[in-house]
Every structure is written in structure tokens, then in C-alpha cells.
């Protein structure tokens, strides 16, 4: 799976967030996407769509 290089947070301004918050949010998003990938792979394996 490919992840976007650009993170768009339209409701946030650079002065309102720290690098740690952005990295943490990105990491959580990647974890969630990986979990969804695993679920989809399991559905495919089980013959579900």
C-alpha cells in the first residue's frame, strides 16, 4: 500500500501543532490503514467482498 506524501490538515495552522503531534497523527493513520488492509485481505481470503 502506498501512503500520500502530503498530509493535508485544512483546519490546522503550522503554529497550532507540533511536529510530534503531526507524526503521532500520521503514525495512527498508518496503523489504522494497515489494520484495514489486513481486514480486507482476510475478507478476500474468506471469499467475502
PyMOL Python script that loads the backbone (N, CA, C, O; Angstrom):
from pymol import cmd

cmd.read_pdbstr("""\
ATOM      1  N   UNK A   1       0.841  -1.173   0.000  1.00  0.00           N
ATOM      2  CA  UNK A   1       0.000   0.000   0.000  1.00  0.00           C
ATOM      3  C   UNK A   1       0.888   1.238   0.000  1.00  0.00           C
ATOM      4  O   UNK A   1       1.904   1.289   0.693  1.00  0.00           O
ATOM      5  N   UNK A   2       0.496   2.218  -0.773  1.00  0.00           N
ATOM      6  CA  UNK A   2       1.236   3.471  -0.810  1.00  0.00           C
ATOM      7  C   UNK A   2       0.525   4.502   0.048  1.00  0.00           C
ATOM      8  O   UNK A   2      -0.703   4.522   0.125  1.00  0.00           O
ATOM      9  N   UNK A   3       1.294   5.341   0.681  1.00  0.00           N
ATOM     10  CA  UNK A   3       0.743   6.391   1.518  1.00  0.00           C
ATOM     11  C   UNK A   3       1.078   7.739   0.886  1.00  0.00           C
ATOM     12  O   UNK A   3       2.141   7.896   0.287  1.00  0.00           O
ATOM     13  N   UNK A   4       0.193   8.696   1.015  1.00  0.00           N
ATOM     14  CA  UNK A   4       0.446  10.002   0.393  1.00  0.00           C
ATOM     15  C   UNK A   4       1.637  10.711   1.029  1.00  0.00           C
ATOM     16  O   UNK A   4       1.892  10.583   2.227  1.00  0.00           O
ATOM     17  N   UNK A   5       2.353  11.457   0.203  1.00  0.00           N
ATOM     18  CA  UNK A   5       3.498  12.216   0.694  1.00  0.00           C
ATOM     19  C   UNK A   5       3.063  13.520   1.358  1.00  0.00           C
ATOM     20  O   UNK A   5       3.799  14.098   2.158  1.00  0.00           O
ATOM     21  N   UNK A   6       1.874  13.968   1.021  1.00  0.00           N
ATOM     22  CA  UNK A   6       1.391  15.246   1.538  1.00  0.00           C
ATOM     23  C   UNK A   6       0.268  14.978   2.534  1.00  0.00           C
ATOM     24  O   UNK A   6      -0.684  14.255   2.240  1.00  0.00           O
ATOM     25  N   UNK A   7       0.396  15.569   3.707  1.00  0.00           N
ATOM     26  CA  UNK A   7      -0.648  15.456   4.721  1.00  0.00           C
ATOM     27  C   UNK A   7      -1.394  16.782   4.723  1.00  0.00           C
ATOM     28  O   UNK A   7      -0.780  17.838   4.878  1.00  0.00           O
ATOM     29  N   UNK A   8      -2.702  16.739   4.554  1.00  0.00           N
ATOM     30  CA  UNK A   8      -3.496  17.954   4.485  1.00  0.00           C
ATOM     31  C   UNK A   8      -4.380  18.061   5.721  1.00  0.00           C
ATOM     32  O   UNK A   8      -5.288  17.252   5.911  1.00  0.00           O
ATOM     33  N   UNK A   9      -4.119  19.046   6.548  1.00  0.00           N
ATOM     34  CA  UNK A   9      -4.947  19.340   7.709  1.00  0.00           C
ATOM     35  C   UNK A   9      -5.489  20.758   7.530  1.00  0.00           C
ATOM     36  O   UNK A   9      -4.913  21.708   8.061  1.00  0.00           O
ATOM     37  N   UNK A  10      -6.594  20.914   6.786  1.00  0.00           N
ATOM     38  CA  UNK A  10      -7.080  22.257   6.470  1.00  0.00           C
ATOM     39  C   UNK A  10      -7.495  23.069   7.696  1.00  0.00           C
ATOM     40  O   UNK A  10      -7.471  24.299   7.651  1.00  0.00           O
ATOM     41  N   UNK A  11      -7.874  22.405   8.789  1.00  0.00           N
ATOM     42  CA  UNK A  11      -8.316  23.124   9.980  1.00  0.00           C
ATOM     43  C   UNK A  11      -7.173  23.482  10.928  1.00  0.00           C
ATOM     44  O   UNK A  11      -7.401  24.107  11.963  1.00  0.00           O
ATOM     45  N   UNK A  12      -5.954  23.093  10.586  1.00  0.00           N
ATOM     46  CA  UNK A  12      -4.802  23.360  11.450  1.00  0.00           C
ATOM     47  C   UNK A  12      -3.844  24.322  10.760  1.00  0.00           C
ATOM     48  O   UNK A  12      -3.654  24.276   9.545  1.00  0.00           O
ATOM     49  N   UNK A  13      -3.258  25.176  11.552  1.00  0.00           N
ATOM     50  CA  UNK A  13      -2.204  26.063  11.066  1.00  0.00           C
ATOM     51  C   UNK A  13      -0.883  25.587  11.671  1.00  0.00           C
ATOM     52  O   UNK A  13      -0.869  24.974  12.739  1.00  0.00           O
ATOM     53  N   UNK A  14       0.207  25.868  10.995  1.00  0.00           N
ATOM     54  CA  UNK A  14       1.516  25.387  11.440  1.00  0.00           C
ATOM     55  C   UNK A  14       1.823  25.804  12.874  1.00  0.00           C
ATOM     56  O   UNK A  14       2.436  25.042  13.622  1.00  0.00           O
ATOM     57  N   UNK A  15       1.412  26.983  13.256  1.00  0.00           N
ATOM     58  CA  UNK A  15       1.731  27.453  14.609  1.00  0.00           C
ATOM     59  C   UNK A  15       0.901  26.750  15.684  1.00  0.00           C
ATOM     60  O   UNK A  15       1.224  26.836  16.869  1.00  0.00           O
ATOM     61  N   UNK A  16      -0.173  26.051  15.278  1.00  0.00           N
ATOM     62  CA  UNK A  16      -1.065  25.402  16.239  1.00  0.00           C
ATOM     63  C   UNK A  16      -0.669  23.971  16.579  1.00  0.00           C
ATOM     64  O   UNK A  16      -1.185  23.409  17.545  1.00  0.00           O
ATOM     65  N   UNK A  17       0.222  23.377  15.819  1.00  0.00           N
ATOM     66  CA  UNK A  17       0.574  21.975  16.051  1.00  0.00           C
ATOM     67  C   UNK A  17       2.085  21.795  16.088  1.00  0.00           C
ATOM     68  O   UNK A  17       2.840  22.531  15.452  1.00  0.00           O
ATOM     69  N   UNK A  18       2.493  20.801  16.846  1.00  0.00           N
ATOM     70  CA  UNK A  18       3.922  20.497  16.915  1.00  0.00           C
ATOM     71  C   UNK A  18       4.239  19.363  15.951  1.00  0.00           C
ATOM     72  O   UNK A  18       3.347  18.651  15.490  1.00  0.00           O
ATOM     73  N   UNK A  19       5.507  19.212  15.660  1.00  0.00           N
ATOM     74  CA  UNK A  19       5.937  18.111  14.793  1.00  0.00           C
ATOM     75  C   UNK A  19       5.557  16.778  15.421  1.00  0.00           C
ATOM     76  O   UNK A  19       5.178  15.843  14.715  1.00  0.00           O
ATOM     77  N   UNK A  20       5.657  16.687  16.742  1.00  0.00           N
ATOM     78  CA  UNK A  20       5.313  15.444  17.432  1.00  0.00           C
ATOM     79  C   UNK A  20       3.844  15.086  17.229  1.00  0.00           C
ATOM     80  O   UNK A  20       3.512  13.918  17.028  1.00  0.00           O
ATOM     81  N   UNK A  21       2.962  16.085  17.281  1.00  0.00           N
ATOM     82  CA  UNK A  21       1.532  15.830  17.067  1.00  0.00           C
ATOM     83  C   UNK A  21       1.266  15.338  15.649  1.00  0.00           C
ATOM     84  O   UNK A  21       0.478  14.416  15.442  1.00  0.00           O
ATOM     85  N   UNK A  22       1.922  15.954  14.684  1.00  0.00           N
ATOM     86  CA  UNK A  22       1.730  15.546  13.289  1.00  0.00           C
ATOM     87  C   UNK A  22       2.249  14.131  13.076  1.00  0.00           C
ATOM     88  O   UNK A  22       1.588  13.316  12.432  1.00  0.00           O
ATOM     89  N   UNK A  23       3.425  13.838  13.613  1.00  0.00           N
ATOM     90  CA  UNK A  23       3.996  12.496  13.470  1.00  0.00           C
ATOM     91  C   UNK A  23       3.111  11.464  14.155  1.00  0.00           C
ATOM     92  O   UNK A  23       2.894  10.377  13.621  1.00  0.00           O
ATOM     93  N   UNK A  24       2.603  11.799  15.327  1.00  0.00           N
ATOM     94  CA  UNK A  24       1.722  10.882  16.053  1.00  0.00           C
ATOM     95  C   UNK A  24       0.438  10.631  15.265  1.00  0.00           C
ATOM     96  O   UNK A  24      -0.004   9.488  15.147  1.00  0.00           O
ATOM     97  N   UNK A  25      -0.157  11.681  14.730  1.00  0.00           N
ATOM     98  CA  UNK A  25      -1.376  11.530  13.927  1.00  0.00           C
ATOM     99  C   UNK A  25      -1.105  10.690  12.688  1.00  0.00           C
ATOM    100  O   UNK A  25      -1.899   9.819  12.333  1.00  0.00           O
ATOM    101  N   UNK A  26       0.009  10.954  12.039  1.00  0.00           N
ATOM    102  CA  UNK A  26       0.384  10.195  10.839  1.00  0.00           C
ATOM    103  C   UNK A  26       0.582   8.723  11.191  1.00  0.00           C
ATOM    104  O   UNK A  26       0.102   7.840  10.480  1.00  0.00           O
ATOM    105  N   UNK A  27       1.291   8.464  12.288  1.00  0.00           N
ATOM    106  CA  UNK A  27       1.546   7.096  12.730  1.00  0.00           C
ATOM    107  C   UNK A  27       0.228   6.374  13.024  1.00  0.00           C
ATOM    108  O   UNK A  27       0.058   5.214  12.649  1.00  0.00           O
ATOM    109  N   UNK A  28      -0.699   7.056  13.690  1.00  0.00           N
ATOM    110  CA  UNK A  28      -2.002   6.456  13.983  1.00  0.00           C
ATOM    111  C   UNK A  28      -2.763   6.156  12.695  1.00  0.00           C
ATOM    112  O   UNK A  28      -3.421   5.121  12.590  1.00  0.00           O
ATOM    113  N   UNK A  29      -2.678   7.050  11.722  1.00  0.00           N
ATOM    114  CA  UNK A  29      -3.346   6.831  10.436  1.00  0.00           C
ATOM    115  C   UNK A  29      -2.770   5.612   9.727  1.00  0.00           C
ATOM    116  O   UNK A  29      -3.512   4.799   9.177  1.00  0.00           O
ATOM    117  N   UNK A  30      -1.452   5.488   9.740  1.00  0.00           N
ATOM    118  CA  UNK A  30      -0.798   4.345   9.096  1.00  0.00           C
ATOM    119  C   UNK A  30      -1.220   3.049   9.781  1.00  0.00           C
ATOM    120  O   UNK A  30      -1.505   2.057   9.111  1.00  0.00           O
ATOM    121  N   UNK A  31      -1.260   3.052  11.116  1.00  0.00           N
ATOM    122  CA  UNK A  31      -1.691   1.859  11.857  1.00  0.00           C
ATOM    123  C   UNK A  31      -3.120   1.482  11.474  1.00  0.00           C
ATOM    124  O   UNK A  31      -3.421   0.307  11.265  1.00  0.00           O
ATOM    125  N   UNK A  32      -3.997   2.480  11.382  1.00  0.00           N
ATOM    126  CA  UNK A  32      -5.395   2.224  11.025  1.00  0.00           C
ATOM    127  C   UNK A  32      -5.498   1.683   9.598  1.00  0.00           C
ATOM    128  O   UNK A  32      -6.266   0.755   9.344  1.00  0.00           O
ATOM    129  N   UNK A  33      -4.737   2.253   8.672  1.00  0.00           N
ATOM    130  CA  UNK A  33      -4.750   1.766   7.292  1.00  0.00           C
ATOM    131  C   UNK A  33      -4.224   0.341   7.204  1.00  0.00           C
ATOM    132  O   UNK A  33      -4.749  -0.470   6.441  1.00  0.00           O
ATOM    133  N   UNK A  34      -3.197   0.032   7.975  1.00  0.00           N
ATOM    134  CA  UNK A  34      -2.668  -1.334   7.989  1.00  0.00           C
ATOM    135  C   UNK A  34      -3.700  -2.313   8.531  1.00  0.00           C
ATOM    136  O   UNK A  34      -3.821  -3.433   8.035  1.00  0.00           O
ATOM    137  N   UNK A  35      -4.447  -1.889   9.555  1.00  0.00           N
ATOM    138  CA  UNK A  35      -5.493  -2.744  10.121  1.00  0.00           C
ATOM    139  C   UNK A  35      -6.586  -3.002   9.074  1.00  0.00           C
ATOM    140  O   UNK A  35      -7.068  -4.126   8.937  1.00  0.00           O
ATOM    141  N   UNK A  36      -6.968  -1.959   8.345  1.00  0.00           N
ATOM    142  CA  UNK A  36      -7.976  -2.099   7.289  1.00  0.00           C
ATOM    143  C   UNK A  36      -7.461  -3.013   6.189  1.00  0.00           C
ATOM    144  O   UNK A  36      -8.205  -3.851   5.680  1.00  0.00           O
ATOM    145  N   UNK A  37      -6.187  -2.859   5.814  1.00  0.00           N
ATOM    146  CA  UNK A  37      -5.574  -3.742   4.809  1.00  0.00           C
ATOM    147  C   UNK A  37      -5.673  -5.204   5.226  1.00  0.00           C
ATOM    148  O   UNK A  37      -6.019  -6.064   4.416  1.00  0.00           O
ATOM    149  N   UNK A  38      -5.370  -5.482   6.491  1.00  0.00           N
ATOM    150  CA  UNK A  38      -5.432  -6.861   6.988  1.00  0.00           C
ATOM    151  C   UNK A  38      -6.861  -7.391   6.947  1.00  0.00           C
ATOM    152  O   UNK A  38      -7.085  -8.546   6.585  1.00  0.00           O
ATOM    153  N   UNK A  39      -7.837  -6.542   7.320  1.00  0.00           N
ATOM    154  CA  UNK A  39      -9.239  -6.961   7.287  1.00  0.00           C
ATOM    155  C   UNK A  39      -9.671  -7.262   5.857  1.00  0.00           C
ATOM    156  O   UNK A  39     -10.346  -8.260   5.606  1.00  0.00           O
ATOM    157  N   UNK A  40      -9.284  -6.408   4.928  1.00  0.00           N
ATOM    158  CA  UNK A  40      -9.655  -6.627   3.529  1.00  0.00           C
ATOM    159  C   UNK A  40      -9.015  -7.895   2.984  1.00  0.00           C
ATOM    160  O   UNK A  40      -9.647  -8.643   2.237  1.00  0.00           O
ATOM    161  N   UNK A  41      -7.769  -8.138   3.353  1.00  0.00           N
ATOM    162  CA  UNK A  41      -7.090  -9.359   2.915  1.00  0.00           C
ATOM    163  C   UNK A  41      -7.795 -10.586   3.476  1.00  0.00           C
ATOM    164  O   UNK A  41      -7.931 -11.596   2.786  1.00  0.00           O
ATOM    165  N   UNK A  42      -8.245 -10.501   4.727  1.00  0.00           N
ATOM    166  CA  UNK A  42      -8.954 -11.628   5.340  1.00  0.00           C
ATOM    167  C   UNK A  42     -10.296 -11.847   4.647  1.00  0.00           C
ATOM    168  O   UNK A  42     -10.676 -12.990   4.390  1.00  0.00           O
ATOM    169  N   UNK A  43     -11.017 -10.770   4.340  1.00  0.00           N
ATOM    170  CA  UNK A  43     -12.297 -10.889   3.627  1.00  0.00           C
ATOM    171  C   UNK A  43     -12.086 -11.548   2.271  1.00  0.00           C
ATOM    172  O   UNK A  43     -12.857 -12.417   1.861  1.00  0.00           O
ATOM    173  N   UNK A  44     -11.030 -11.122   1.579  1.00  0.00           N
ATOM    174  CA  UNK A  44     -10.733 -11.699   0.268  1.00  0.00           C
ATOM    175  C   UNK A  44     -10.421 -13.186   0.407  1.00  0.00           C
ATOM    176  O   UNK A  44     -10.875 -14.004  -0.394  1.00  0.00           O
ATOM    177  N   UNK A  45      -9.647 -13.522   1.424  1.00  0.00           N
ATOM    178  CA  UNK A  45      -9.290 -14.917   1.673  1.00  0.00           C
ATOM    179  C   UNK A  45     -10.537 -15.749   1.989  1.00  0.00           C
ATOM    180  O   UNK A  45     -10.646 -16.900   1.566  1.00  0.00           O
ATOM    181  N   UNK A  46     -11.470 -15.162   2.732  1.00  0.00           N
ATOM    182  CA  UNK A  46     -12.704 -15.854   3.120  1.00  0.00           C
ATOM    183  C   UNK A  46     -13.749 -15.856   2.009  1.00  0.00           C
ATOM    184  O   UNK A  46     -14.801 -16.480   2.149  1.00  0.00           O
ATOM    185  N   UNK A  47     -13.469 -15.164   0.912  1.00  0.00           N
ATOM    186  CA  UNK A  47     -14.397 -15.116  -0.208  1.00  0.00           C
ATOM    187  C   UNK A  47     -15.477 -14.065  -0.063  1.00  0.00           C
ATOM    188  O   UNK A  47     -16.464 -14.079  -0.799  1.00  0.00           O
ATOM    189  N   UNK A  48     -15.297 -13.147   0.883  1.00  0.00           N
ATOM    190  CA  UNK A  48     -16.258 -12.056   1.062  1.00  0.00           C
ATOM    191  C   UNK A  48     -15.805 -10.875   0.216  1.00  0.00           C
ATOM    192  O   UNK A  48     -14.637 -10.775  -0.161  1.00  0.00           O
ATOM    193  N   UNK A  49     -16.736  -9.990  -0.072  1.00  0.00           N
ATOM    194  CA  UNK A  49     -16.388  -8.782  -0.826  1.00  0.00           C
ATOM    195  C   UNK A  49     -16.677  -7.563  -0.026  1.00  0.00           C
ATOM    196  O   UNK A  49     -16.449  -6.448  -0.495  1.00  0.00           O
TER     197      UNK A  49
END
""", "prot")
cmd.dss("prot")
cmd.show_as("cartoon", "prot")
cmd.util.cbc("prot")
cmd.orient("prot")
